[in-house]
Amino acid sequence: MGRRKIEMKMVKDSNSRQKSHELATLCSPQISIVIFSPGGKPVSFGHPSVESKLNNQLSELQRQVQFEKKKEQMLQTVMEANGTRSPKFLDEMSVDKLLKFKKAMEQLREKI
C-alpha cells in the first residue's frame, strides 16, 4: 500500500481552541492515544510519552498484585493457625473458633 495524505482540520472557533488550551493547562492531563492509519499501522501519541504512561499503570498494577499477595499470605497464616485450610470450612467451625478467627482477621486488618 502506498502512502496517503490525511487531511488534518484545525478547530476554527477560537473560543473552542482557547477553552481546550485552558483545560489542558489547568488539568495537566496525562493522555495516551493510539490510532490506526488507513493502512492498519498503529500510531501513538502521549503526554507525557505513551511509554511513561504505560509504565505508571504497570507499576500501579504490580503494587496492587503485591498487596493482594500479602493479604493472601496473611490470610493463609491466620487460617493455618486456626486449623482451617479453606474458607469453605467456616460453616463447620465452632462458635469459639469463629470468634478466634474473627479476632485474628481484625488483627490482620490492622496490620494492613
C-alpha positions as CSV (number, residue, x, y, z in Angstrom):
1,M,0.0,0.0,0.0
2,G,1.2,3.5,-0.8
3,R,1.2,6.5,1.4
4,R,-1.8,8.7,1.6
5,K,-2.1,12.2,2.8
6,I,-4.6,12.5,5.6
7,E,-6.2,15.9,5.9
8,M,-6.0,17.5,9.4
9,K,-8.5,20.1,10.2
10,M,-7.9,22.9,12.7
11,V,-10.6,23.9,15.1
12,K,-11.7,27.1,13.6
13,D,-13.6,28.6,16.5
14,S,-11.1,30.5,18.6
15,N,-13.2,30.2,21.7
16,S,-13.1,26.4,21.4
17,R,-9.4,26.4,20.9
18,Q,-8.9,28.7,23.9
19,K,-11.1,26.5,26.1
20,S,-9.2,23.4,25.1
21,H,-5.9,25.1,25.8
22,E,-7.1,26.3,29.3
23,L,-8.5,22.8,30.1
24,A,-5.2,21.2,29.2
25,T,-3.2,23.8,31.2
26,L,-5.4,23.6,34.3
27,C,-5.8,19.8,34.4
28,S,-2.4,18.7,33.2
29,P,-4.0,15.7,31.6
30,Q,-2.0,12.5,31.1
31,I,-3.2,11.1,27.8
32,S,-2.3,8.3,25.5
33,I,-3.8,8.0,22.1
34,V,-3.3,5.1,19.7
35,I,-4.8,5.4,16.3
36,F,-4.6,3.2,13.3
37,S,-3.7,4.5,9.9
38,P,-5.8,3.6,6.9
39,G,-3.0,1.1,6.2
40,G,-3.6,-0.6,9.6
41,K,-0.4,0.7,11.2
42,P,-0.7,1.9,14.8
43,V,0.4,5.4,15.6
44,S,0.7,6.6,19.2
45,F,0.8,9.9,20.9
46,G,1.1,10.6,24.6
47,H,1.6,13.4,27.1
48,P,3.8,12.6,28.8
49,S,5.0,9.8,26.5
50,V,2.9,6.7,25.9
51,E,5.7,4.6,27.4
52,S,5.9,6.6,30.6
53,K,2.1,6.4,31.0
54,L,2.1,2.6,30.4
55,N,5.0,2.2,32.9
56,N,3.0,4.1,35.5
57,Q,0.0,1.9,35.0
58,L,2.2,-1.2,35.1
59,S,3.8,-0.2,38.3
60,E,0.4,0.5,39.9
61,L,-0.8,-2.9,38.9
62,Q,2.3,-4.6,40.2
63,R,1.8,-2.7,43.5
64,Q,-1.7,-4.0,43.7
65,V,-0.6,-7.6,42.9
66,Q,2.0,-7.4,45.7
67,F,-0.6,-6.1,48.1
68,E,-3.0,-8.9,47.2
69,K,-0.3,-11.5,47.6
70,K,0.5,-10.2,51.1
71,K,-3.2,-10.3,52.0
72,E,-3.4,-13.9,50.8
73,Q,-0.3,-14.9,52.7
74,M,-1.5,-13.3,55.9
75,L,-5.0,-14.9,55.5
76,Q,-3.3,-18.3,54.9
77,T,-1.2,-17.9,58.0
78,V,-4.3,-17.0,60.1
79,M,-6.3,-19.9,58.7
80,E,-3.5,-22.3,59.3
81,A,-3.2,-21.1,62.9
82,N,-6.9,-21.7,63.4
83,G,-6.7,-25.1,61.9
84,T,-8.6,-24.4,58.7
85,R,-7.4,-24.8,55.1
86,S,-10.1,-23.0,53.2
87,P,-12.9,-20.6,53.8
88,K,-15.3,-23.4,52.9
89,F,-14.8,-24.8,56.4
90,L,-16.1,-21.7,58.1
91,D,-19.6,-23.3,58.2
92,E,-18.2,-26.3,60.1
93,M,-16.3,-24.2,62.7
94,S,-17.5,-23.9,66.2
95,V,-18.5,-20.6,67.7
96,D,-15.3,-20.3,69.7
97,K,-13.2,-21.0,66.6
98,L,-15.2,-18.5,64.6
99,L,-14.7,-15.8,67.3
100,K,-10.9,-16.5,67.4
101,F,-10.9,-16.4,63.6
102,K,-12.7,-13.0,63.7
103,K,-10.2,-11.6,66.2
104,A,-7.3,-12.8,64.0
105,M,-8.9,-11.2,60.9
106,E,-9.3,-7.9,62.8
107,Q,-5.6,-8.0,63.8
108,L,-4.8,-8.8,60.2
109,R,-6.8,-5.8,59.0
110,E,-4.9,-3.5,61.5
111,K,-1.6,-4.7,60.1
112,I,-2.6,-3.9,56.6
